[in-house]
């Protein structure tokens, strides 16, 4: 079953907790803190795989959880980091970040995997919490706190597959696109004498005289209003976007001139750039017309026309040579790098009465790792804010001694410089 869109829910692994421990050994009366760090949680990656052609498996099993990191132990034993989770998707998959909350905007494109082996980190695993051995200093030789592991990122992404092909065969329903694909390649799509036989794109490959492999895509039939989604037309048209060239297939037993205009208008309304690509016009089913008006078709369509019969194998060789020549003219697809999602921007300070909130994913995550009720941990956190310059920005925003400061789940009173 061909599936080209699905929504996937991801949750990266949580980091392991740090350990509070003090070294105990005979003849070592002051062993000091020796609690180890927790291991990092597993991250989730997407990787393009040319051996896949559909998103069916992901649509059936749309939820993925990476493993959590292990907790730290005594004697400076660090917890084991969890293994990363790799989800394989077909080459040509676009990744959209689904909006979070009712007021959010629509899905945002974050990556487009167009080459085999391209790899994208989509959900970072939570950091492991530091053990108390990490926080020993000249001012605090016996820290009695450790950090909890941070939660892994949880999100929903939408995957949209656009087939990669050298040439797309487009036309109205029942014009013989699947029959032509079968005549040109070893593909065996479903073929029948009624409209909408093809409901999903089919791929086939042929080998030119110089040994080059040419991938053809049989696109389901377009109808009027396809660019607006009528008859799932917009779902079909997106698979043309990556094709280097087009074969516009018309039906000799119908009205080729009117059909050509309808196809042209729908593609132009969907994406005008597609219509500027190299193309061949072929009129199929000439075996059903007693005297094919080839000259008339050329004049009306203002282009060379291949009069063929895919079913009877009439003039298929000529069309094949035309396709080989067309591909030589077509531009090679440009490599598009994976979109890099930018890291956390500088913290924002927002005032609400006498309270000042620090808005930053990085600092909010660190605040969530603090153990509750540990004054030593809070003093350490405030020293980190001071050394990074965040407290200075608080003062510049108008915070004075006695003001309340909120960072994620943590609230404290600013005591001044």
C-alpha positions as CSV (number, residue, x, y, z in Angstrom):
1,X,0.0,0.0,0.0
2,X,1.4,3.4,-1.0
3,X,1.2,6.0,1.7
4,X,2.8,9.4,1.1
5,X,1.8,11.4,4.2
6,X,1.6,10.6,7.9
7,X,2.0,12.1,11.4
8,X,4.6,10.6,13.7
9,X,4.9,11.2,17.5
10,X,8.4,11.2,18.9
11,X,9.8,11.2,22.5
12,X,13.5,11.3,23.0
13,X,15.0,9.5,26.1
14,X,15.2,11.1,29.5
15,X,18.6,11.7,31.0
16,X,19.7,9.6,34.0
17,X,19.8,11.1,37.5
18,X,23.1,12.2,39.1
19,X,24.1,10.4,42.3
20,X,24.8,11.9,45.7
21,X,27.5,9.8,47.3
22,X,30.5,10.2,49.5
23,X,33.6,8.0,49.3
24,X,33.9,5.5,52.1
25,X,37.1,3.5,52.4
26,X,39.3,2.2,55.2
27,X,42.1,4.6,56.1
28,X,40.5,7.3,53.9
29,X,38.6,9.4,56.5
30,X,37.7,12.3,54.2
31,X,37.0,10.6,50.9
32,X,34.9,13.5,49.6
33,X,32.0,13.4,47.1
34,X,32.1,10.7,44.5
35,X,28.6,10.6,43.0
36,X,28.7,9.9,39.2
37,X,26.7,11.6,36.4
38,X,23.6,10.2,34.8
39,X,23.8,9.1,31.2
40,X,22.3,11.1,28.4
41,X,18.9,10.0,27.0
42,X,18.7,8.6,23.5
43,X,18.1,11.0,20.6
44,X,16.0,10.3,17.6
45,X,17.2,10.7,14.0
46,X,15.6,10.4,10.6
47,X,17.6,8.9,7.8
48,X,16.8,8.7,4.1
49,X,16.9,5.2,2.6
50,X,16.6,4.6,-1.1
51,X,15.3,1.0,-0.4
52,X,12.0,2.4,0.9
53,X,9.2,3.7,-1.3
54,X,6.3,4.4,1.0
55,X,5.5,5.7,4.5
56,X,3.2,2.8,5.2
57,X,5.1,1.3,8.1
58,X,5.3,4.7,9.9
59,X,1.6,5.3,9.3
60,X,0.8,2.0,11.0
61,X,3.2,2.4,13.9
62,X,3.4,6.2,14.4
63,X,4.8,6.4,17.9
64,X,8.5,6.2,18.8
65,X,10.3,6.4,22.2
66,X,14.0,6.4,22.6
67,X,15.6,4.7,25.7
68,X,16.3,6.7,28.9
69,X,19.8,7.2,30.2
70,X,21.0,5.2,33.3
71,X,21.4,6.8,36.7
72,X,24.9,7.6,38.0
73,X,26.3,5.6,40.9
74,X,28.8,5.9,43.8
75,X,32.5,5.8,43.3
76,X,32.2,8.2,40.4
77,X,30.4,5.6,38.2
78,X,28.7,7.4,35.4
79,X,25.4,6.1,34.1
80,X,25.3,4.5,30.6
81,X,24.1,6.8,27.8
82,X,21.1,5.4,25.9
83,X,21.4,4.3,22.3
84,X,20.1,6.7,19.7
85,X,17.0,5.7,17.7
86,X,17.1,5.9,13.9
87,X,13.9,6.0,11.9
88,X,14.4,5.3,8.1
89,X,12.2,7.1,5.6
90,X,12.1,7.1,1.8
91,X,14.4,9.4,-0.2
92,X,12.4,12.5,-1.0
93,X,10.7,12.9,2.4
94,X,9.9,16.3,3.7
95,X,9.7,16.8,7.5
96,X,7.3,19.3,8.9
97,X,7.1,20.3,12.6
98,X,3.5,20.0,13.7
99,X,2.1,23.1,15.6
100,X,1.9,22.9,19.4
101,X,-1.2,24.4,21.0
102,X,-4.4,25.9,19.6
103,X,-2.9,29.3,18.6
104,X,0.2,28.0,16.7
105,X,0.7,28.4,13.0
106,X,0.6,25.6,10.5
107,X,3.3,23.0,10.0
108,X,6.8,24.4,9.4
109,X,9.2,22.7,7.0
110,X,12.4,21.8,8.9
111,X,14.1,19.4,6.4
112,X,14.0,17.8,3.0
113,X,15.9,14.5,2.7
114,X,16.7,14.1,-1.0
115,X,19.8,11.9,-0.9
116,X,20.4,8.4,0.3
117,X,22.0,8.4,3.8
118,X,21.1,12.0,4.7
119,X,20.5,12.1,8.4
120,X,18.6,14.6,10.5
121,X,18.4,14.9,14.3
122,X,14.8,15.6,15.2
123,X,14.5,15.0,18.9
124,X,17.5,15.5,21.3
125,X,17.8,13.2,24.3
126,X,17.7,14.7,27.7
127,X,21.0,15.5,29.4
128,X,22.2,13.3,32.2
129,X,22.1,15.0,35.6
130,X,25.5,15.8,37.2
131,X,26.5,13.8,40.3
132,X,27.6,15.6,43.4
133,X,31.3,15.0,42.6
134,X,30.9,17.4,39.7
135,X,29.9,20.3,42.0
136,X,32.7,20.2,44.5
137,X,34.6,23.5,44.7
138,X,36.7,25.5,47.0
139,X,33.6,27.2,48.4
140,X,31.6,24.0,48.7
141,X,33.8,21.0,49.3
142,X,30.9,18.6,50.2
143,X,28.0,19.3,47.9
144,X,25.0,17.4,49.0
145,X,23.0,17.6,45.8
146,X,22.9,16.2,42.3
147,X,20.8,17.1,39.3
148,X,18.0,15.1,37.9
149,X,18.1,14.0,34.3
150,X,16.5,16.3,31.8
151,X,13.4,15.1,29.9
152,X,13.9,14.2,26.2
153,X,12.2,16.4,23.6
154,X,8.7,15.3,22.7
155,X,7.1,16.5,19.5
156,X,4.9,15.6,16.5
157,X,6.2,15.7,13.0
158,X,4.4,15.4,9.7
159,X,6.2,13.4,6.9
160,X,5.3,14.1,3.3
161,X,6.9,12.0,0.5
162,X,7.5,13.5,-2.9
163,X,8.7,10.8,-5.3
164,X,12.1,11.4,-7.0
165,X,11.9,10.7,-10.7
166,X,13.6,11.7,-13.9
167,X,10.4,11.9,-15.9
168,X,6.7,12.2,-14.9
169,X,3.9,10.9,-17.1
170,X,0.9,13.2,-16.6
171,X,-2.6,13.1,-18.2
172,X,-6.3,12.8,-17.6
173,X,-7.8,9.6,-16.1
174,X,-7.9,6.6,-18.5
175,X,-5.6,8.1,-21.1
176,X,-3.2,5.1,-20.8
177,X,-0.4,6.3,-18.5
178,X,0.0,3.0,-16.7
179,X,-0.1,1.1,-20.0
180,X,2.7,3.4,-21.3
181,X,4.7,2.9,-18.2
182,X,4.4,-0.9,-18.7
183,X,5.3,-0.6,-22.4
184,X,8.5,1.4,-21.6
185,X,9.7,-0.4,-18.4
186,X,9.4,-3.6,-16.6
187,X,6.8,-2.1,-14.2
188,X,3.5,-3.9,-14.0
189,X,1.0,-1.4,-12.6
190,X,-2.8,-2.1,-12.4
191,X,-4.3,-1.6,-15.9
192,X,-8.1,-1.5,-16.7
193,X,-10.5,0.1,-19.1
194,X,-12.1,2.6,-16.7
195,X,-11.1,5.9,-15.1
196,X,-9.1,6.2,-11.9
197,X,-7.6,2.8,-12.2
198,X,-4.4,4.3,-10.8
199,X,-4.9,5.8,-7.4
200,X,-1.2,6.0,-6.3
201,X,1.9,6.9,-8.2
202,X,3.8,4.0,-9.9
203,X,7.5,4.0,-10.6
204,X,9.4,2.2,-13.4
205,X,13.0,2.4,-14.8
206,X,14.3,2.1,-18.3
207,X,17.9,1.9,-19.5
208,X,19.0,4.2,-22.3
209,X,21.4,3.2,-25.1
210,X,24.4,4.6,-23.2
211,X,23.4,2.6,-20.1
212,X,21.9,5.5,-18.1
213,X,19.0,4.5,-15.9
214,X,15.9,6.8,-16.3
215,X,13.2,6.6,-13.6
216,X,9.6,7.2,-14.8
217,X,6.7,8.1,-12.6
218,X,3.1,7.3,-13.6
219,X,1.0,10.0,-11.9
220,X,-2.7,9.3,-11.2
221,X,-5.1,11.1,-13.5
222,X,-5.7,14.8,-13.1
223,X,-9.2,16.4,-13.3
224,X,-10.4,19.9,-13.4
225,X,-9.8,21.6,-10.0
226,X,-6.9,19.2,-9.2
227,X,-4.7,22.1,-8.0
228,X,-7.3,22.8,-5.3
229,X,-7.3,19.2,-4.1
230,X,-10.3,18.0,-6.1
231,X,-9.9,14.2,-6.7
232,X,-6.8,14.3,-4.5
233,X,-5.2,16.3,-7.3
234,X,-2.9,18.3,-5.0
235,X,-1.6,15.1,-3.5
236,X,-0.8,13.7,-6.9
237,X,0.6,17.0,-8.3
238,X,3.3,17.2,-5.6
239,X,5.0,14.1,-7.0
240,X,5.6,16.0,-10.3
241,X,7.6,18.7,-8.5
242,X,10.8,16.8,-8.3
243,X,10.6,15.4,-11.9
244,X,13.3,16.8,-14.3
245,X,11.0,16.5,-17.4
246,X,7.4,15.7,-18.3
247,X,5.5,13.5,-20.8
248,X,2.1,14.9,-21.3
249,X,-0.1,12.0,-22.4
250,X,-3.3,12.7,-24.3
251,X,-6.1,10.5,-25.6
252,X,-6.6,10.4,-29.3
253,X,-10.2,9.1,-28.9
254,X,-11.1,12.2,-26.8
255,X,-10.3,15.9,-27.5
256,X,-6.5,16.2,-27.2
257,X,-6.6,20.0,-27.6
258,X,-9.0,20.5,-24.7
259,X,-7.3,17.9,-22.5
260,X,-3.9,19.6,-23.1
261,X,-5.3,23.0,-22.0
262,X,-6.8,21.4,-18.9
263,X,-3.5,19.7,-17.9
264,X,-1.5,22.9,-18.6
265,X,-3.9,25.1,-16.5
266,X,-3.9,22.8,-13.5
267,X,-0.1,22.5,-13.4
268,X,0.3,26.3,-13.8
269,X,-2.1,27.0,-11.0
270,X,-0.3,24.4,-8.8
271,X,3.3,25.4,-9.5
272,X,4.2,27.4,-12.7
273,X,7.8,26.3,-12.5
274,X,6.8,22.8,-13.4
275,X,5.4,23.8,-16.8
276,X,8.8,25.4,-17.8
277,X,10.6,22.1,-17.7
278,X,11.4,20.1,-20.8
279,X,8.4,18.1,-22.0
280,X,7.2,15.7,-24.7
281,X,3.6,15.6,-25.8
282,X,2.3,12.1,-26.8
283,X,-1.1,11.3,-28.1
284,X,-2.1,7.7,-27.2
285,X,-4.6,5.2,-28.5
286,X,-4.1,6.1,-32.2
287,X,-5.2,2.6,-32.9
288,X,-8.8,3.7,-32.1
289,X,-8.7,6.6,-34.6
290,X,-9.0,5.7,-38.3
291,X,-7.0,8.7,-39.6
292,X,-5.1,10.4,-36.8
293,X,-4.9,14.2,-37.6
294,X,-1.3,14.5,-36.6
295,X,-0.7,17.8,-38.5
296,X,-3.7,19.3,-36.8
297,X,-2.6,18.3,-33.4
298,X,0.9,19.8,-34.0
299,X,-0.6,23.1,-35.1
300,X,-3.1,23.3,-32.2
301,X,-0.6,22.2,-29.5
302,X,2.3,24.3,-31.0
303,X,4.8,21.5,-30.4
304,X,6.0,18.2,-31.8
305,X,3.6,15.4,-31.1
306,X,4.3,11.6,-30.8
307,X,1.3,9.7,-32.0
308,X,1.5,6.3,-30.3
309,X,-0.4,3.3,-29.1
310,X,1.0,2.0,-25.8
311,X,-1.4,-1.0,-25.9
312,X,-0.4,-2.1,-29.5
313,X,3.2,-1.0,-29.1
314,X,2.9,1.5,-32.1
315,X,5.8,4.0,-32.3
316,X,7.0,3.3,-28.8
317,X,10.6,3.1,-30.0
318,X,10.3,6.7,-31.4
319,X,8.9,7.9,-28.1
320,X,11.7,6.1,-26.2
321,X,14.4,7.9,-28.3
322,X,12.6,11.2,-27.7
323,X,12.6,10.6,-23.9
324,X,16.3,9.8,-24.0
325,X,17.0,13.1,-25.8
326,X,14.7,15.0,-23.5
327,X,16.5,13.8,-20.3
328,X,19.8,15.0,-21.8
329,X,18.3,18.5,-22.1
330,X,16.9,18.4,-18.6
331,X,18.8,20.0,-15.7
332,X,20.2,17.6,-13.1
333,X,18.4,18.0,-9.8
334,X,20.2,20.4,-7.5
335,X,21.4,19.1,-4.2
336,X,19.5,20.7,-1.3
337,X,21.2,20.5,2.0
338,X,19.3,19.3,5.1
339,X,17.8,22.3,6.9
340,X,19.5,22.8,10.2
341,X,17.2,23.7,13.0
342,X,18.8,26.6,14.9
343,X,19.7,26.2,18.5
344,X,18.2,28.0,21.5
345,X,18.3,31.8,20.9
346,X,19.4,34.3,23.6
347,X,17.2,34.3,26.7
348,X,14.3,36.7,26.8
349,X,13.4,38.6,29.9
350,X,9.7,39.3,30.4
351,X,8.3,41.4,33.3
352,X,5.0,40.7,34.9
353,X,4.4,43.1,37.9
354,X,7.3,42.5,40.4
355,X,8.2,39.2,38.7
356,X,10.7,38.7,35.9
357,X,10.5,35.5,33.8
358,X,13.6,34.2,32.0
359,X,12.4,32.5,28.8
360,X,14.9,30.1,27.4
361,X,14.6,26.5,26.6
362,X,18.2,25.8,27.8
363,X,17.8,27.5,31.2
364,X,14.3,26.1,31.7
365,X,15.6,22.6,31.1
366,X,18.4,23.2,33.6
367,X,15.9,24.5,36.1
368,X,13.8,21.4,35.7
369,X,16.9,19.3,36.7
370,X,17.3,20.9,40.1
371,X,16.3,18.8,43.1
372,X,13.4,20.3,45.2
373,X,14.2,21.9,48.5
374,X,18.0,21.9,48.0
375,X,19.4,25.3,48.9
376,X,22.9,24.3,47.7
377,X,21.5,23.4,44.3
378,X,19.7,26.8,44.1
379,X,22.8,28.7,45.0
380,X,24.7,26.8,42.3
381,X,22.0,27.6,39.8
382,X,22.1,31.3,40.6
383,X,25.9,31.4,40.3
384,X,25.5,29.9,36.8
385,X,23.0,32.6,35.9
386,X,25.4,35.2,37.2
387,X,28.5,33.9,35.4
388,X,26.6,33.6,32.1
389,X,25.5,37.3,32.2
390,X,21.7,36.5,32.6
391,X,21.4,38.1,36.0
392,X,23.1,41.3,34.5
393,X,20.4,41.3,31.8
394,X,17.8,41.0,34.6
395,X,19.1,44.1,36.3
396,X,19.1,45.9,32.9
397,X,15.5,44.9,32.5
398,X,14.6,46.6,35.8
399,X,14.9,43.8,38.4
400,X,16.0,45.0,41.8
401,X,16.9,43.3,45.1
402,X,13.8,41.5,46.4
403,X,12.3,41.0,42.9
404,X,10.9,37.5,42.0
405,X,12.7,35.6,39.3
406,X,11.0,32.7,37.5
407,X,12.8,30.2,35.3
408,X,10.6,27.3,34.2
409,X,9.4,25.5,37.4
410,X,11.8,27.4,39.6
411,X,11.2,30.7,41.4
412,X,13.6,32.5,43.7
413,X,14.2,36.0,45.1
414,X,16.9,38.1,43.5
415,X,19.2,39.3,46.4
416,X,21.2,41.8,44.4
417,X,24.7,41.8,43.1
